[in-house]
Amino acid sequence: MFQSERLSVSHGFDLPCPAANCADLFTAKGELAWIPAWTPTFVYPPSGATERGMVFTAELDGIVTVWTMTAHEPENGRVAYLRVTPGLRVVELTVSWRPAGADACRIEAHYVLTGLSEAGNTANRDYAAGFATMIDGWRDWLVGYFAKMA
């Protein structure tokens, strides 16, 4: 009989930009600027306006995931999402940022992965094993993004 597994993973990095510049980076529209192949499809609101409760889908390797923004608190340096990949997993994720000096900030990503099937449990274990490397990739993309903006 299937038994769901839950894993919790966190990783962070420093970014050479003021924390005030991070407010839009971790929104569905903001990520279009720095994540290669990020192509969200906005469900609600259709404009893709960033707001708590917004819903969008994203496809990766032919698998569609439904995302819901559960918190949008730029004034507190925090966004959160619930994403569901039917038959595979549910992910609660939070990204936060805080100042780390005058011209730098600390980014922290925290994910809670819950399997919806044996395949989901396996995918989550693999995801957790590569989580730090994935988040370090965010840093690399963001450093490249800010270099282009300079």
Secondary structure in CASP SS format (residue, H / E / C, confidence):
PFRMAT SS
TARGET T0000
AUTHOR 0000-0000-0000
METHOD secondary structure of the structure
MODEL  1
M C 1.00
F C 1.00
Q C 1.00
S C 1.00
E C 1.00
R E 1.00
L E 1.00
S E 1.00
V E 1.00
S E 1.00
H E 1.00
G E 1.00
F E 1.00
D E 1.00
L E 1.00
P C 1.00
C C 1.00
P C 1.00
A H 1.00
A H 1.00
N H 1.00
C H 1.00
A C 1.00
D C 1.00
L C 1.00
F C 1.00
T C 1.00
A C 1.00
K C 1.00
G H 1.00
E H 1.00
L H 1.00
A H 1.00
W C 1.00
I C 1.00
P C 1.00
A C 1.00
W C 1.00
T C 1.00
P C 1.00
T E 1.00
F E 1.00
V E 1.00
Y E 1.00
P C 1.00
P C 1.00
S C 1.00
G C 1.00
A C 1.00
T C 1.00
E C 1.00
R C 1.00
G C 1.00
M C 1.00
V E 1.00
F E 1.00
T E 1.00
A E 1.00
E E 1.00
L E 1.00
D C 1.00
G C 1.00
I E 1.00
V E 1.00
T E 1.00
V E 1.00
W E 1.00
T E 1.00
M E 1.00
T E 1.00
A E 1.00
H E 1.00
E E 1.00
P H 1.00
E H 1.00
N H 1.00
G C 1.00
R E 1.00
V E 1.00
A E 1.00
Y E 1.00
L E 1.00
R E 1.00
V E 1.00
T E 1.00
P C 1.00
G C 1.00
L C 1.00
R E 1.00
V E 1.00
V E 1.00
E E 1.00
L E 1.00
T E 1.00
V E 1.00
S E 1.00
W E 1.00
R E 1.00
P E 1.00
A C 1.00
G C 1.00
A C 1.00
D C 1.00
A C 1.00
C E 1.00
R E 1.00
I E 1.00
E E 1.00
A E 1.00
H E 1.00
Y E 1.00
V E 1.00
L E 1.00
T E 1.00
G E 1.00
L C 1.00
S C 1.00
E H 1.00
A H 1.00
G H 1.00
N H 1.00
T H 1.00
A H 1.00
N H 1.00
R H 1.00
D H 1.00
Y H 1.00
A H 1.00
A H 1.00
G C 1.00
F H 1.00
A H 1.00
T H 1.00
M H 1.00
I H 1.00
D H 1.00
G H 1.00
W H 1.00
R H 1.00
D H 1.00
W H 1.00
L H 1.00
V H 1.00
G H 1.00
Y H 1.00
F H 1.00
A H 1.00
K H 1.00
M H 1.00
A C 1.00
END
